[in-house]
Amino acid sequence: MDVGAAPSVALKATPPSLVGRSAPVASVETCIAANGSAILTGPSGIGKTALLEAVGAAAAARGELVLRVAGTETERWVPCSGLAELLDQLPGTLTAQLPREELSGLPAPHPTPSDGRPLDRSPLDHAACRLAFRGLLARCAEERPVLLLIDDAQWLDTESVHAIRYALRRLASRGVRAVVAGGWPDGLAAGEGGSAPWMPVPDALHLPVPPLGPDELAEMFDSYGLPVRVVNTLHSDSGGNPYLALALAGAFTDRIPRHWRPAPLPQRVHAVIVERLARLSEQARETLLMAALAIRPTADLLRRAGRTEAARDIGQAADLGLLITEGGGVRFTPPAVGTVLAESAGAAHLARAHRALAAVVPDAAGRARHRALADSGPNAELAHSLVTAAEQAVRQGSHRMAAELYLLAADRSPAEPATERLEWLVAAAETGANGGLPDLVHRAAEAVLASDASRAQRVRVRLAVLDLSGQGLAEMGEVFAAALVDADGDPALLGPLRLRMALGALLNGAPERAEHEANGALTHAREAGDTALEVKALTVRANIALIEGRDDYGTDLRRARRLPEPPLDGQLHTTPRYLAAYCAIFEDRLTEAREELLRMLALVERGSGEEVVHVLRNLSEVSVRTGRCREALDFADRAMRITEEAALSPGPAWYHGALAELSGGSIRRAIALAERGLRASEQENDLIFQSRLLHVLGIARMRGGDVRAGVDTLWRIEGLGEGHGLRSPMVLRWRGDLAHGLAVLGDTDLADEVVRGTRAAVGDRIRGVGVTGRLDRAEAAILAARGEHDGAVALLRQAAMLFGRLGQPLEVGHCLLEQARVERRRRRGGPARKAAAEALEIFLRCGARPWAEHARHRLARLDMGLQDGPAPLGATAHATLTEGEQRIAVLVGQGATNQQVANRLFLSVKTVEASLTRIYRKLGIRSRVQLGSLLHGGLDGPGASLPS
């Protein structure tokens, strides 16, 4: 059966077997309801068996007769073995009086021939077998529908397949259907020359079972207690295959995060890989071996290396779940597939493959790598040539290639002198950390720490391990302690170490300690004459001041920029150039920020580590603010993909993914990404991104119609930031959104207090930037709630003009939507429609799908004559609420319980419940959430504000 059904994993709970499978189940249910049959295909472990069980359970609950059979490879040559299993499940009243010969067409069990060939059967036996089975199913179908569930159909014997196919063709209209799950053992895929030999009927619905997406796999692992970052890695390594992900998860505990200690390959996973590889032809395995030996394998590269049928071989391997194809490249799932392939080949075989690749790879570094791998012995000259190639790769930003070359140089280096070999191992660890290669980093670091390395070399490899941890520096206390012991008294070693300590303290919400460590790093840098480190220390200190909301961040940034720019070493995100672009974003100099970030992307685009993710994330944010919604989604998706593949901290990438979804994607997905990112950042004690993710989550919840939940989420930032230096109104612009939500809920006094307090705190420092517009918009919501409509409209027009000058069209559109809401409340239909239509035009031009849906909803409400708020709720031709119903609807829409409404209006709870029933019926809705959405502007509530 499909191994995805019930894997045995030593974790805390069994996951739901149907996470992410609602769409396939619904498709199968629709098919069989129309008396059709369905076929499920996909690699082992993808979850076909679980889908069969779910469909079968639903059919049994409806009273249908469900018959189950599973093919077995060892019994494939036993005629009618599957059919006999089905017959055994028929009601005894039908089969009790029938002889064995008539049931199966076999007078007695037949032995399997020693050569494995099928038995020679006469046409009369075949016909008897099919006719008997058809007749029995027809009698069953007279009483109730019949559903056949056939698992691992590729291993079902031929006679059973023919009998089932005959019965389905004749009895489909009478309620006999089948759901079949199977693979393609002979390499025949759908659409390649015909149907599979076990297809039940030619016109069966074919449903390839897809892998789980990152959100779905995260949901599956919710009850396991694994760190979110580990789950993200599991999705990358498994390719979304549930069984494979569960088997890989057995190598983890919630105490050992993936980025600190790479997990060994579980024996179960090794067995699965070997079993799948055995199903490939020798030619396909050879193609996969060559792909495993290449750095960036593609079908074209493999074809030029002599694998003429590379595309077909890759397709077969993908069908078996051994790899996935992305952007023309090939990625093994799990990555250990490549290791298993290489280990199964002899040295001479590997050398031939490397020589073939060396002749076709397009870059000099790649050619040097393959030539070296074809020569397994120590070779000092070769080692030095590899180092030269590695240095060139670093200058080009290819940190993964550089790390491989440095490690290979160390492997090919003679035992003496050891100094060079150790230095190359250190360089491999450093470049591997910049390229997001945890396995390589730990291999190199362990080799250095196990040798007679110098103190400097030991500190440097520990710094590489620290750099792998990303936002999770708080978990690295043991590494910090060991590095401090080795660095004691040496400013050249203490400086970079204390710089990491400053970053860790900043992420953990301790800005004073962070600044202390940054000052120490700056002192050590000057003592050691390390200009590059001095630049980075000044940059970190400027970043601390920016996050704290101090004005002096520009002083340190200017000092840093006057010094020579640090070399491109994989840490571009720690340079003043990057911070200057980051500051430009929060100072609303978006054109300048975009141009500089695009130049930086050109410098690092060949990389695959943290610096690339930083640039992509910020480009996504700039795109959101400038209304380039499709571009924002693309940059965010690329950042999330690299984050997953390189096992980086996922919280920051998911934050920007949520931002992009709010502008141009899906509010539901924005909420999912924000919630997952928040869990990840909480696990890594990253207070900076906890606060940002709470902000975007609060916004998303308000725009999803639950204003109360959104406001409660935003309030959590206040407690999180208290005493932690998260005070900059430019970096985290949440207070205006909070005030806006409070105004919508009717708490105008508290909303006004939030606005006035924020304005007082920032003074004139932020006049003319986006924070001012957000506060103006929040104040307009307060005035509108108090009935001061003229003042509200004036503030909204002022804010829209400001956002227009700043080049932020989505914010302009948001102001127009708010203006439409205010005009509607004072029953000025013409101006309201004009503002909403202008907003819709902006959103459509920007590709802002959620905002466009909101604008369409608002226009539709205007056409129906519906009103907002505690003024008469509204009326259509078919639904008019009484004054009492309006009061109840407003309170319930603001989040009050039935008991609270009853207490407020001096009614009984039963009266409130009866009134709500009438309100729902009149308004054509079914729930409190829908009522709140209707009151507050539909899917995008009026408390919403596009975060920046």
Sequence and secondary structure as in RCSB ss.txt:
>XXXX:A:sequence
MDVGAAPSVALKATPPSLVGRSAPVASVETCIAANGSAILTGPSGIGKTALLEAVGAAAAARGELVLRVAGTETE
RWVPCSGLAELLDQLPGTLTAQLPREELSGLPAPHPTPSDGRPLDRSPLDHAACRLAFRGLLARCAEERPVLLLI
DDAQWLDTESVHAIRYALRRLASRGVRAVVAGGWPDGLAAGEGGSAPWMPVPDALHLPVPPLGPDELAEMFDSYG
LPVRVVNTLHSDSGGNPYLALALAGAFTDRIPRHWRPAPLPQRVHAVIVERLARLSEQARETLLMAALAIRPTAD
LLRRAGRTEAARDIGQAADLGLLITEGGGVRFTPPAVGTVLAESAGAAHLARAHRALAAVVPDAAGRARHRALAD
SGPNAELAHSLVTAAEQAVRQGSHRMAAELYLLAADRSPAEPATERLEWLVAAAETGANGGLPDLVHRAAEAVLA
SDASRAQRVRVRLAVLDLSGQGLAEMGEVFAAALVDADGDPALLGPLRLRMALGALLNGAPERAEHEANGALTHA
REAGDTALEVKALTVRANIALIEGRDDYGTDLRRARRLPEPPLDGQLHTTPRYLAAYCAIFEDRLTEAREELLRM
LALVERGSGEEVVHVLRNLSEVSVRTGRCREALDFADRAMRITEEAALSPGPAWYHGALAELSGGSIRRAIALAE
RGLRASEQENDLIFQSRLLHVLGIARMRGGDVRAGVDTLWRIEGLGEGHGLRSPMVLRWRGDLAHGLAVLGDTDL
ADEVVRGTRAAVGDRIRGVGVTGRLDRAEAAILAARGEHDGAVALLRQAAMLFGRLGQPLEVGHCLLEQARVERR
RRRGGPARKAAAEALEIFLRCGARPWAEHARHRLARLDMGLQDGPAPLGATAHATLTEGEQRIAVLVGQGATNQQ
VANRLFLSVKTVEASLTRIYRKLGIRSRVQLGSLLHGGLDGPGASLPS
>XXXX:A:secstr
  TTS     SS    TTTT HHHHHHHHHHHHTT  EEEE  TTSSHHHHHHHHHHHHHHTT EEEEEE  GGG
TTSTTHHHHHHHTTS HHHHTTS HHHHHS SS     TT       HHHHHHHHHHHHHHHHHHHTTS EEEEE
ESGGGS HHHHHHHHHHHHHHGGGTEEEEEEE  TTS  TTSSS  TT SSTT EEEE     HHHHHHHTTTT 
  HHHHHHHHHHHTT HHHHHHHHTT  TTS TTTS     HHHHHHHHHHHHTS HHHHHHHHHHHHSSS BHH
HHHHTT TTHHHHHHHHHHTTSEEEETTEEEESSTHHHHHHHHHS HHHHHHHHHHHHTT SSHHHHHHHHHHT 
 S  HHHHHHHHHHHHHHHHTT HHHHHHHHHHHHHHS SSSHHHHHHHHHHHHHHHHHTT HHHHHHHHHHHHT
TT  HHHHHHHHHHHHHHTTT GGG HHHHHHHHHHHTT HHHHHHHHHHHHHHHHHTT HHHHHHHHHHHHHHH
HHHT HHHHHHHHHHHHHHHHHHT TTHHHHHHHHHHS     SS GGGSHHHHHHHHHHHTT HHHHHHHHHHH
HHHHTT  SHHHHHHHHHHHHHHHHTT HHHHHHHHHHHHHHHHHTT  HHHHHHHHHHHHHHHS HHHHHHHHH
HHHHHHHHTT HHHHHHHHHHHHHHHHHTT HHHHHHHHHHHHHHHTTTT   TTT   HHHHHHHHHHTT HHH
HHHHHHHHHHHHTTTTTTSHHHHHHHHHHHHHHHHTT HHHHHHHHHHHHHHHHHHT HHHHHHHHHHHHHHHHH
TT HHHHHHHHHHHHHHHHHHT HHHHHHHHHHHHHHHHTB  TTS  BB SS B  HHHHHHHHHHHTT  HHH
HHHHHT  HHHHHHHHHHHHHHHT  SHHHHHHHHTTTTS TT     
